């Protein structure tokens, strides 16, 4: 089944009902959305002068901030049987280039904000074509003759989700139509029912959480709403709730924390948020203190999800009912965990030999089910390693209690989550190591009340040299996204290592906030 069939079905069923909205204004009815999707699908597939000549299975990257055109491009690509490659709009051009090359993308749909970067890339990547939306070419695509929906099997690729490996280059997790269908059905099973009268707000990036959580809403005919602020902001949210009641949205814990103290929302309290249905949070740890503030402001509308790009939206969940069950003797403890296995998966905690450990014991979280990715794009070895024995090895460390409730003790040890964004230390280390004055480097996360974690680099200078703040900063900004830059650099004589020569990051983390931490370099 092709997921884009949802759009055509809703086009016929819901006709003049709103499908896409910008702020309080309707941008497209279901009928219009279905027509645009079929037209863009036609333009992408058309091998003549009016089209892009793409064949089923070809990759189309989408590099743009959240906007209605994003969904038209994504669903249009699916309509034509293509694989969408949603690229995080905040990545550095070098990182974007890597993804475009690795995925063998031949067309990138982009917006004005990324136009110059993409133009540079087309000079270096021969054969890469660009479709700017909005723009004259986009208008032509939307005006193209509609294509017939291309048949897809559940095993055909739909979404190539780039997730950085903790070791090595980013990898593309290939999510099939079957995977995303299962993830969507499991939303109805465990999180919420969705009706055509409902709405979904896209405040978080469509290339990640918001795009995935949008699918079960799109399938049921709810309206997809794009905030004009491009963010989650209290006053605007109140206005949107009035216009689009039955609203749900996905947000990273850091966004929830900000929203929970937004004066416009605290002024009205939970009773003033009647139009708000469900707030899904996940992707990074939510701290209990923050959750309590969020529940006080938003009411019992919160649901948590623990998932991974490799198993979208689905490993475990804490339902709205779990959040509301404040009389439960272990409520506080539970609110610090990630909940129960979702309906469509089996979840286990295993030791290094992949044997299931006893309740309460800590091990790696592994998952099996129809939602688990087909594999990493063109990386058979990494796929075999991650999916060994038929189970997805998440790299997350946790324990499950007697009731089957999962708590993450630590996530994949070195991953840093700052502002809801994953930062893999290796990428930052690689960037810093390109500087000739750097002999060795280790990057760790420091708990940060505002960002969740901030990036800290321990740098061993090359003999006889003394790298400056500015030089290290430049090494990063030339290669990686700005949000991945360390907030602090500490020069050290050596890095602590174990017998195998592996850097002991745990020890480095322990040094943060102690006297043995040398002063951070400062900007000149
Ligand atoms: P990504 O593939 O970018 O979605 O990142 C997935 C990783 O984020 C997981 O492997 C976890 O380490 C972390 N993560 C996701 N959801 C949660 C959650 N609810 N609580 C804590 N960590 C989470």
Boltz pocket constraint, residues with backbone or C-beta under 6 A from the ligand:
constraints:
  - pocket:
      binder: B
      contacts: [[A, 163], [A, 281], [A, 282], [A, 283], [A, 284], [A, 285], [A, 286], [A, 304], [A, 305], [A, 306], [A, 307], [A, 308], [A, 309], [A, 310], [A, 338], [A, 394], [A, 396], [A, 408], [A, 411], [A, 412], [A, 422]]
      max_distance: 6.0
